[in-house]
Amino acid sequence: MSRRIVSTAVVLLLAAVAGCGSGEPAGRTDPDAPVDDSSAVSPVAPEGTGTVTVTVVDAAGEPVAGAMVVPEVVESSRPGFAFSEEGRFTDAAGVYTLAAVPPGEYTVSVVVDGEVVAGPEDVTVTADATEALALTASG
């Protein structure tokens, strides 16, 4: 099957699942009627994964905003797992949270202006738990 056919099939399937972009639940006829969202699914981390909250401060203990958190897999319970290449930067409080991380061994480094300023620090992720990692940026 050609790549174009597969791509078209995927787009059509996604459109069908999304209700063709109508924004209305399937079968809804009265747009003014209240919506029963009691069965709505809230976004949560996949079962059996963990979370790592990284807090980055400078030598004076002040939060470092905009620092890039760079996690690396040492050993994961999910073979082939890799972190996305998207930017992961600390917020104004110096915090970044890695969610839906499979249990395993990881290292975390912090990069500011292209230079590693903290880490690598080892962290063990366990299922359904949050690991807090506090790193102090040098320089």
N, C-alpha and C positions, 0 to 999 in steps of 0.2 A: 504494500500500500504506500502511495507516495506521501511525502511529508506534507504537501499542500492539502491532500484529502484528510489526513489525520488532524491537521491544524483546523481545518474548516469544521470537522466533526466536533472537536473540542469546543470551539467557539459556539456552535449551535447548542451543544449540551449545556454549556454554562448559561446561555441565554434562556434556555428552557427552565433550568433550575432557578434562575433569578426572576422568573416571571416576566421575561422580556422587558425588564426595566420599568414596569408599571408602578413599582413602589407599594402596591396593594397586595395583601395576602391573597392567595388563591381562593377563588370562590366568593370573594367579597363583592357584594352588589350595592350596598349603601355606603358611600364614602363618609357620611356623617355619623354612622353607627360607631359606638365605642369598639375598640380593638381589644380582643382578649389575647394578651401576650403572656399568659401564665405558663404556656408551654415553650416560651422562647428560650433558646439556648444562649447562655452568656459565655463570652470568650474566656476560657480558662486554659491553663497549661495541660497538656496531655497527661493522663494518669501515668504514674510511675516516673515522672521527671522531677527535677529539683530546680531551685532558683539560687542564683548567686547575686548578692547585693554588694557592690563595690563602692566604697567611700574613699575619695582621694582628698588629702589635705596637704598643705605645704608644711615646711619646718616649724612655722609659727602656729600650726593647728587650724589655719584658715582653709575653707573649702577651695578646691581647685576646679573651677568651671571650665568646660570645653576640653578637658583632657580626654584623649582617646584610650578606651579600655580595650586591650588586645588579649582575648582568651585563646588558648591553644589546647588541643586535645592531647593528653598523654596516653590515657587508656579509657575507653568508653564502653558502656554496656551495649551500645548500638554501633556495630561495626560500620565504618564508613561515615559516621557522624562528623560534620564539620560546621563550624560557625559561619554565618553568612559574611560576605565581604562588606556589607553595609556599614557605614560609620556608626560607632557606638561611643557617644561622647557624654561626659558627666554634665549634669544640670547645674544650676546656680548653687545648689547645696553640695556640689562635688560628688553626686551619687549617680550611679548607673546600675540598672538591674538586668541581668541576663536571665531570661525565663525559658522554661521548657527544655532544660538541659538534662540529657540522659545521665543516670548515675555513672560515676567514674572519677578518674583523676585528671585534673586540669592544671594549667599554669595561667596566671594572669599578670600581664605587664601593663604599665601606663606610659603613654607616649604624649609628649608635649612638644610642639614645633619640630616634629620629626626625630626627637631624641627620647630614648627610653629613660624615664625619670624615676621609675619605681618598678620593682619586680625583676625577674619573674618570681611570683609568689605561688606556692602550691595550694590547691584547694581540692577537697574531696566532696563531690556532690552525691547526696543520697536521695532516694525517691521521696517525694512529698515533703521535702524539708527545704528550708532556706539557710544558706550559709552566708554569713556576713564577713566581708573581707575589708579591712581598713589598711590603706596604703598611704605612706608618706612620700610625697614627691621631693626629690632632691633638686637642688639648684634652682 
